Amino acid sequence: MTPMAATLGSVLKLKPVMTQTEDGKKLEKFAVKRTMKSAVQEIINYMKEKKVDERHIIYISHARALKDAEYVKEQLKNHFKKVEICMLELGAVFVTHGGPLCVAIQYIEK
């Protein structure tokens, strides 16, 4: 996101949902939601479309946003009961891309 878009989104309390590009080199907009709840639901819907199941591990990473990360974990546990879910703190390089207080959700096949 551009700094202007991030500032405007912050003022309007928008929750940008970003995704990694196919080449894995940058982030691009996936959706913009008004609440954390609707942003998480958008991600859950996508993960269901991709058939995330017990063959996968879900990682929730956060940048000093433990409360939001715990909320995300609880929502994911409700929808993906058999999937292992791990929570991690983001390192400085990732915080540079996502910003402070961001929450990242990733899933990989075991």
Phi and psi in radians as a Rosetta constraint file:
Dihedral C 1 N 2 CA 2 C 2 CIRCULARHARMONIC -1.313 0.35
Dihedral N 2 CA 2 C 2 N 3 CIRCULARHARMONIC 2.724 0.35
Dihedral C 2 N 3 CA 3 C 3 CIRCULARHARMONIC -1.004 0.35
Dihedral N 3 CA 3 C 3 N 4 CIRCULARHARMONIC -0.638 0.35
Dihedral C 3 N 4 CA 4 C 4 CIRCULARHARMONIC -1.135 0.35
Dihedral N 4 CA 4 C 4 N 5 CIRCULARHARMONIC -0.789 0.35
Dihedral C 4 N 5 CA 5 C 5 CIRCULARHARMONIC -1.107 0.35
Dihedral N 5 CA 5 C 5 N 6 CIRCULARHARMONIC -0.705 0.35
Dihedral C 5 N 6 CA 6 C 6 CIRCULARHARMONIC -1.126 0.35
Dihedral N 6 CA 6 C 6 N 7 CIRCULARHARMONIC -0.730 0.35
Dihedral C 6 N 7 CA 7 C 7 CIRCULARHARMONIC -1.135 0.35
Dihedral N 7 CA 7 C 7 N 8 CIRCULARHARMONIC -0.813 0.35
Dihedral C 7 N 8 CA 8 C 8 CIRCULARHARMONIC -1.082 0.35
Dihedral N 8 CA 8 C 8 N 9 CIRCULARHARMONIC -0.763 0.35
Dihedral C 8 N 9 CA 9 C 9 CIRCULARHARMONIC -1.066 0.35
Dihedral N 9 CA 9 C 9 N 10 CIRCULARHARMONIC -0.666 0.35
Dihedral C 9 N 10 CA 10 C 10 CIRCULARHARMONIC -1.149 0.35
Dihedral N 10 CA 10 C 10 N 11 CIRCULARHARMONIC -0.770 0.35
Dihedral C 10 N 11 CA 11 C 11 CIRCULARHARMONIC -1.091 0.35
Dihedral N 11 CA 11 C 11 N 12 CIRCULARHARMONIC -0.718 0.35
Dihedral C 11 N 12 CA 12 C 12 CIRCULARHARMONIC -1.486 0.35
Dihedral N 12 CA 12 C 12 N 13 CIRCULARHARMONIC -0.007 0.35
Dihedral C 12 N 13 CA 13 C 13 CIRCULARHARMONIC 1.020 0.35
Dihedral N 13 CA 13 C 13 N 14 CIRCULARHARMONIC 0.725 0.35
Dihedral C 13 N 14 CA 14 C 14 CIRCULARHARMONIC -1.512 0.35
Dihedral N 14 CA 14 C 14 N 15 CIRCULARHARMONIC 2.610 0.35
Dihedral C 14 N 15 CA 15 C 15 CIRCULARHARMONIC -1.943 0.35
Dihedral N 15 CA 15 C 15 N 16 CIRCULARHARMONIC 1.756 0.35
Dihedral C 15 N 16 CA 16 C 16 CIRCULARHARMONIC -1.296 0.35
Dihedral N 16 CA 16 C 16 N 17 CIRCULARHARMONIC 2.391 0.35
Dihedral C 16 N 17 CA 17 C 17 CIRCULARHARMONIC -1.924 0.35
Dihedral N 17 CA 17 C 17 N 18 CIRCULARHARMONIC 2.062 0.35
Dihedral C 17 N 18 CA 18 C 18 CIRCULARHARMONIC -1.899 0.35
Dihedral N 18 CA 18 C 18 N 19 CIRCULARHARMONIC 2.735 0.35
Dihedral C 18 N 19 CA 19 C 19 CIRCULARHARMONIC -2.332 0.35
Dihedral N 19 CA 19 C 19 N 20 CIRCULARHARMONIC 2.712 0.35
Dihedral C 19 N 20 CA 20 C 20 CIRCULARHARMONIC -1.419 0.35
Dihedral N 20 CA 20 C 20 N 21 CIRCULARHARMONIC 2.453 0.35
Dihedral C 20 N 21 CA 21 C 21 CIRCULARHARMONIC -1.161 0.35
Dihedral N 21 CA 21 C 21 N 22 CIRCULARHARMONIC 2.817 0.35
Dihedral C 21 N 22 CA 22 C 22 CIRCULARHARMONIC -0.964 0.35
Dihedral N 22 CA 22 C 22 N 23 CIRCULARHARMONIC -0.641 0.35
Dihedral C 22 N 23 CA 23 C 23 CIRCULARHARMONIC -1.410 0.35
Dihedral N 23 CA 23 C 23 N 24 CIRCULARHARMONIC -0.094 0.35
Dihedral C 23 N 24 CA 24 C 24 CIRCULARHARMONIC 1.283 0.35
Dihedral N 24 CA 24 C 24 N 25 CIRCULARHARMONIC 0.250 0.35
Dihedral C 24 N 25 CA 25 C 25 CIRCULARHARMONIC -1.696 0.35
Dihedral N 25 CA 25 C 25 N 26 CIRCULARHARMONIC -0.314 0.35
Dihedral C 25 N 26 CA 26 C 26 CIRCULARHARMONIC -2.713 0.35
Dihedral N 26 CA 26 C 26 N 27 CIRCULARHARMONIC 3.050 0.35
Dihedral C 26 N 27 CA 27 C 27 CIRCULARHARMONIC -1.845 0.35
Dihedral N 27 CA 27 C 27 N 28 CIRCULARHARMONIC 2.576 0.35
Dihedral C 27 N 28 CA 28 C 28 CIRCULARHARMONIC -2.372 0.35
Dihedral N 28 CA 28 C 28 N 29 CIRCULARHARMONIC 2.795 0.35
Dihedral C 28 N 29 CA 29 C 29 CIRCULARHARMONIC -1.199 0.35
Dihedral N 29 CA 29 C 29 N 30 CIRCULARHARMONIC 2.292 0.35
Dihedral C 29 N 30 CA 30 C 30 CIRCULARHARMONIC -1.818 0.35
Dihedral N 30 CA 30 C 30 N 31 CIRCULARHARMONIC -0.747 0.35
Dihedral C 30 N 31 CA 31 C 31 CIRCULARHARMONIC -2.869 0.35
Dihedral N 31 CA 31 C 31 N 32 CIRCULARHARMONIC 2.890 0.35
Dihedral C 31 N 32 CA 32 C 32 CIRCULARHARMONIC -2.307 0.35
Dihedral N 32 CA 32 C 32 N 33 CIRCULARHARMONIC 2.221 0.35
Dihedral C 32 N 33 CA 33 C 33 CIRCULARHARMONIC -2.196 0.35
Dihedral N 33 CA 33 C 33 N 34 CIRCULARHARMONIC 2.818 0.35
Dihedral C 33 N 34 CA 34 C 34 CIRCULARHARMONIC -1.521 0.35
Dihedral N 34 CA 34 C 34 N 35 CIRCULARHARMONIC -0.386 0.35
Dihedral C 34 N 35 CA 35 C 35 CIRCULARHARMONIC -2.346 0.35
Dihedral N 35 CA 35 C 35 N 36 CIRCULARHARMONIC 2.774 0.35
Dihedral C 35 N 36 CA 36 C 36 CIRCULARHARMONIC -1.096 0.35
Dihedral N 36 CA 36 C 36 N 37 CIRCULARHARMONIC -0.693 0.35
Dihedral C 36 N 37 CA 37 C 37 CIRCULARHARMONIC -1.006 0.35
Dihedral N 37 CA 37 C 37 N 38 CIRCULARHARMONIC -0.831 0.35
Dihedral C 37 N 38 CA 38 C 38 CIRCULARHARMONIC -1.250 0.35
Dihedral N 38 CA 38 C 38 N 39 CIRCULARHARMONIC -0.542 0.35
Dihedral C 38 N 39 CA 39 C 39 CIRCULARHARMONIC -1.150 0.35
Dihedral N 39 CA 39 C 39 N 40 CIRCULARHARMONIC -0.770 0.35
Dihedral C 39 N 40 CA 40 C 40 CIRCULARHARMONIC -1.142 0.35
Dihedral N 40 CA 40 C 40 N 41 CIRCULARHARMONIC -0.702 0.35
Dihedral C 40 N 41 CA 41 C 41 CIRCULARHARMONIC -1.100 0.35
Dihedral N 41 CA 41 C 41 N 42 CIRCULARHARMONIC -0.665 0.35
Dihedral C 41 N 42 CA 42 C 42 CIRCULARHARMONIC -1.048 0.35
Dihedral N 42 CA 42 C 42 N 43 CIRCULARHARMONIC -0.752 0.35
Dihedral C 42 N 43 CA 43 C 43 CIRCULARHARMONIC -1.187 0.35
Dihedral N 43 CA 43 C 43 N 44 CIRCULARHARMONIC -0.731 0.35
Dihedral C 43 N 44 CA 44 C 44 CIRCULARHARMONIC -1.050 0.35
Dihedral N 44 CA 44 C 44 N 45 CIRCULARHARMONIC -0.781 0.35
Dihedral C 44 N 45 CA 45 C 45 CIRCULARHARMONIC -1.036 0.35
Dihedral N 45 CA 45 C 45 N 46 CIRCULARHARMONIC -0.751 0.35
Dihedral C 45 N 46 CA 46 C 46 CIRCULARHARMONIC -1.099 0.35
Dihedral N 46 CA 46 C 46 N 47 CIRCULARHARMONIC -0.786 0.35
Dihedral C 46 N 47 CA 47 C 47 CIRCULARHARMONIC -1.127 0.35
Dihedral N 47 CA 47 C 47 N 48 CIRCULARHARMONIC -0.591 0.35
Dihedral C 47 N 48 CA 48 C 48 CIRCULARHARMONIC -1.177 0.35
Dihedral N 48 CA 48 C 48 N 49 CIRCULARHARMONIC -0.712 0.35
Dihedral C 48 N 49 CA 49 C 49 CIRCULARHARMONIC -1.055 0.35
Dihedral N 49 CA 49 C 49 N 50 CIRCULARHARMONIC -0.619 0.35
Dihedral C 49 N 50 CA 50 C 50 CIRCULARHARMONIC -1.458 0.35
Dihedral N 50 CA 50 C 50 N 51 CIRCULARHARMONIC 0.022 0.35
Dihedral C 50 N 51 CA 51 C 51 CIRCULARHARMONIC 1.060 0.35
Dihedral N 51 CA 51 C 51 N 52 CIRCULARHARMONIC 0.796 0.35
Dihedral C 51 N 52 CA 52 C 52 CIRCULARHARMONIC -1.175 0.35
Dihedral N 52 CA 52 C 52 N 53 CIRCULARHARMONIC 2.251 0.35
Dihedral C 52 N 53 CA 53 C 53 CIRCULARHARMONIC -2.609 0.35
Dihedral N 53 CA 53 C 53 N 54 CIRCULARHARMONIC -2.844 0.35
Dihedral C 53 N 54 CA 54 C 54 CIRCULARHARMONIC -1.081 0.35
Dihedral N 54 CA 54 C 54 N 55 CIRCULARHARMONIC -0.154 0.35
Dihedral C 54 N 55 CA 55 C 55 CIRCULARHARMONIC -1.344 0.35
Dihedral N 55 CA 55 C 55 N 56 CIRCULARHARMONIC -0.127 0.35
Dihedral C 55 N 56 CA 56 C 56 CIRCULARHARMONIC -1.990 0.35
Dihedral N 56 CA 56 C 56 N 57 CIRCULARHARMONIC 2.846 0.35
Dihedral C 56 N 57 CA 57 C 57 CIRCULARHARMONIC -2.110 0.35
Dihedral N 57 CA 57 C 57 N 58 CIRCULARHARMONIC 2.375 0.35
Dihedral C 57 N 58 CA 58 C 58 CIRCULARHARMONIC -1.840 0.35
Dihedral N 58 CA 58 C 58 N 59 CIRCULARHARMONIC 2.312 0.35
Dihedral C 58 N 59 CA 59 C 59 CIRCULARHARMONIC -1.972 0.35
Dihedral N 59 CA 59 C 59 N 60 CIRCULARHARMONIC 2.275 0.35
Dihedral C 59 N 60 CA 60 C 60 CIRCULARHARMONIC -1.975 0.35
Dihedral N 60 CA 60 C 60 N 61 CIRCULARHARMONIC 2.039 0.35
Dihedral C 60 N 61 CA 61 C 61 CIRCULARHARMONIC -2.018 0.35
Dihedral N 61 CA 61 C 61 N 62 CIRCULARHARMONIC 2.542 0.35
Dihedral C 61 N 62 CA 62 C 62 CIRCULARHARMONIC -2.482 0.35
Dihedral N 62 CA 62 C 62 N 63 CIRCULARHARMONIC 2.751 0.35
Dihedral C 62 N 63 CA 63 C 63 CIRCULARHARMONIC -1.955 0.35
Dihedral N 63 CA 63 C 63 N 64 CIRCULARHARMONIC 1.452 0.35
Dihedral C 63 N 64 CA 64 C 64 CIRCULARHARMONIC 0.999 0.35
Dihedral N 64 CA 64 C 64 N 65 CIRCULARHARMONIC 0.694 0.35
Dihedral C 64 N 65 CA 65 C 65 CIRCULARHARMONIC -2.245 0.35
Dihedral N 65 CA 65 C 65 N 66 CIRCULARHARMONIC 0.924 0.35
Dihedral C 65 N 66 CA 66 C 66 CIRCULARHARMONIC -1.038 0.35
Dihedral N 66 CA 66 C 66 N 67 CIRCULARHARMONIC -0.730 0.35
Dihedral C 66 N 67 CA 67 C 67 CIRCULARHARMONIC -1.063 0.35
Dihedral N 67 CA 67 C 67 N 68 CIRCULARHARMONIC -0.805 0.35
Dihedral C 67 N 68 CA 68 C 68 CIRCULARHARMONIC -1.155 0.35
Dihedral N 68 CA 68 C 68 N 69 CIRCULARHARMONIC -0.699 0.35
Dihedral C 68 N 69 CA 69 C 69 CIRCULARHARMONIC -1.110 0.35
Dihedral N 69 CA 69 C 69 N 70 CIRCULARHARMONIC -0.690 0.35
Dihedral C 69 N 70 CA 70 C 70 CIRCULARHARMONIC -1.160 0.35
Dihedral N 70 CA 70 C 70 N 71 CIRCULARHARMONIC -0.658 0.35
Dihedral C 70 N 71 CA 71 C 71 CIRCULARHARMONIC -1.071 0.35
Dihedral N 71 CA 71 C 71 N 72 CIRCULARHARMONIC -0.811 0.35
Dihedral C 71 N 72 CA 72 C 72 CIRCULARHARMONIC -1.057 0.35
Dihedral N 72 CA 72 C 72 N 73 CIRCULARHARMONIC -0.779 0.35
Dihedral C 72 N 73 CA 73 C 73 CIRCULARHARMONIC -1.046 0.35
Dihedral N 73 CA 73 C 73 N 74 CIRCULARHARMONIC -0.766 0.35
Dihedral C 73 N 74 CA 74 C 74 CIRCULARHARMONIC -1.092 0.35
Dihedral N 74 CA 74 C 74 N 75 CIRCULARHARMONIC -0.746 0.35
Dihedral C 74 N 75 CA 75 C 75 CIRCULARHARMONIC -1.129 0.35
Dihedral N 75 CA 75 C 75 N 76 CIRCULARHARMONIC -0.756 0.35
Dihedral C 75 N 76 CA 76 C 76 CIRCULARHARMONIC -1.134 0.35
Dihedral N 76 CA 76 C 76 N 77 CIRCULARHARMONIC -0.693 0.35
Dihedral C 76 N 77 CA 77 C 77 CIRCULARHARMONIC -1.071 0.35
Dihedral N 77 CA 77 C 77 N 78 CIRCULARHARMONIC -0.603 0.35
Dihedral C 77 N 78 CA 78 C 78 CIRCULARHARMONIC -1.170 0.35
Dihedral N 78 CA 78 C 78 N 79 CIRCULARHARMONIC -0.530 0.35
Dihedral C 78 N 79 CA 79 C 79 CIRCULARHARMONIC -1.767 0.35
Dihedral N 79 CA 79 C 79 N 80 CIRCULARHARMONIC -0.419 0.35
Dihedral C 79 N 80 CA 80 C 80 CIRCULARHARMONIC -2.229 0.35
Dihedral N 80 CA 80 C 80 N 81 CIRCULARHARMONIC 1.194 0.35
Dihedral C 80 N 81 CA 81 C 81 CIRCULARHARMONIC -1.051 0.35
Dihedral N 81 CA 81 C 81 N 82 CIRCULARHARMONIC -0.560 0.35
Dihedral C 81 N 82 CA 82 C 82 CIRCULARHARMONIC -1.704 0.35
Dihedral N 82 CA 82 C 82 N 83 CIRCULARHARMONIC 0.097 0.35
Dihedral C 82 N 83 CA 83 C 83 CIRCULARHARMONIC -1.689 0.35
Dihedral N 83 CA 83 C 83 N 84 CIRCULARHARMONIC 2.340 0.35
Dihedral C 83 N 84 CA 84 C 84 CIRCULARHARMONIC -1.228 0.35
Dihedral N 84 CA 84 C 84 N 85 CIRCULARHARMONIC 2.311 0.35
Dihedral C 84 N 85 CA 85 C 85 CIRCULARHARMONIC -2.164 0.35
Dihedral N 85 CA 85 C 85 N 86 CIRCULARHARMONIC 2.214 0.35
Dihedral C 85 N 86 CA 86 C 86 CIRCULARHARMONIC -2.056 0.35
Dihedral N 86 CA 86 C 86 N 87 CIRCULARHARMONIC 2.525 0.35
Dihedral C 86 N 87 CA 87 C 87 CIRCULARHARMONIC -2.066 0.35
Dihedral N 87 CA 87 C 87 N 88 CIRCULARHARMONIC 2.357 0.35
Dihedral C 87 N 88 CA 88 C 88 CIRCULARHARMONIC -2.384 0.35
Dihedral N 88 CA 88 C 88 N 89 CIRCULARHARMONIC 2.766 0.35
Dihedral C 88 N 89 CA 89 C 89 CIRCULARHARMONIC -1.616 0.35
Dihedral N 89 CA 89 C 89 N 90 CIRCULARHARMONIC 2.439 0.35
Dihedral C 89 N 90 CA 90 C 90 CIRCULARHARMONIC -1.298 0.35
Dihedral N 90 CA 90 C 90 N 91 CIRCULARHARMONIC 2.522 0.35
Dihedral C 90 N 91 CA 91 C 91 CIRCULARHARMONIC -1.437 0.35
Dihedral N 91 CA 91 C 91 N 92 CIRCULARHARMONIC 2.972 0.35
Dihedral C 91 N 92 CA 92 C 92 CIRCULARHARMONIC -1.007 0.35
Dihedral N 92 CA 92 C 92 N 93 CIRCULARHARMONIC -0.693 0.35
Dihedral C 92 N 93 CA 93 C 93 CIRCULARHARMONIC -1.094 0.35
Dihedral N 93 CA 93 C 93 N 94 CIRCULARHARMONIC -0.742 0.35
Dihedral C 93 N 94 CA 94 C 94 CIRCULARHARMONIC -1.249 0.35
Dihedral N 94 CA 94 C 94 N 95 CIRCULARHARMONIC -0.595 0.35
Dihedral C 94 N 95 CA 95 C 95 CIRCULARHARMONIC -1.119 0.35
Dihedral N 95 CA 95 C 95 N 96 CIRCULARHARMONIC -0.566 0.35
Dihedral C 95 N 96 CA 96 C 96 CIRCULARHARMONIC -1.034 0.35
Dihedral N 96 CA 96 C 96 N 97 CIRCULARHARMONIC -0.673 0.35
Dihedral C 96 N 97 CA 97 C 97 CIRCULARHARMONIC -1.397 0.35
Dihedral N 97 CA 97 C 97 N 98 CIRCULARHARMONIC -0.761 0.35
Dihedral C 97 N 98 CA 98 C 98 CIRCULARHARMONIC -1.588 0.35
Dihedral N 98 CA 98 C 98 N 99 CIRCULARHARMONIC -0.397 0.35
Dihedral C 98 N 99 CA 99 C 99 CIRCULARHARMONIC 1.545 0.35
Dihedral N 99 CA 99 C 99 N 100 CIRCULARHARMONIC 2.811 0.35
Dihedral C 99 N 100 CA 100 C 100 CIRCULARHARMONIC -1.117 0.35
Dihedral N 100 CA 100 C 100 N 101 CIRCULARHARMONIC 2.568 0.35
Dihedral C 100 N 101 CA 101 C 101 CIRCULARHARMONIC 1.243 0.35
Dihedral N 101 CA 101 C 101 N 102 CIRCULARHARMONIC 0.221 0.35
Dihedral C 101 N 102 CA 102 C 102 CIRCULARHARMONIC -1.385 0.35
Dihedral N 102 CA 102 C 102 N 103 CIRCULARHARMONIC 2.740 0.35
Dihedral C 102 N 103 CA 103 C 103 CIRCULARHARMONIC -2.206 0.35
Dihedral N 103 CA 103 C 103 N 104 CIRCULARHARMONIC 2.250 0.35
Dihedral C 103 N 104 CA 104 C 104 CIRCULARHARMONIC -1.995 0.35
Dihedral N 104 CA 104 C 104 N 105 CIRCULARHARMONIC 2.443 0.35
Dihedral C 104 N 105 CA 105 C 105 CIRCULARHARMONIC -2.144 0.35
Dihedral N 105 CA 105 C 105 N 106 CIRCULARHARMONIC 2.217 0.35
Dihedral C 105 N 106 CA 106 C 106 CIRCULARHARMONIC -2.315 0.35
Dihedral N 106 CA 106 C 106 N 107 CIRCULARHARMONIC 2.646 0.35
Dihedral C 106 N 107 CA 107 C 107 CIRCULARHARMONIC -2.379 0.35
Dihedral N 107 CA 107 C 107 N 108 CIRCULARHARMONIC 2.498 0.35
Dihedral C 107 N 108 CA 108 C 108 CIRCULARHARMONIC -2.353 0.35
Dihedral N 108 CA 108 C 108 N 109 CIRCULARHARMONIC 2.706 0.35
Dihedral C 108 N 109 CA 109 C 109 CIRCULARHARMONIC -1.413 0.35
Dihedral N 109 CA 109 C 109 N 110 CIRCULARHARMONIC 2.411 0.35
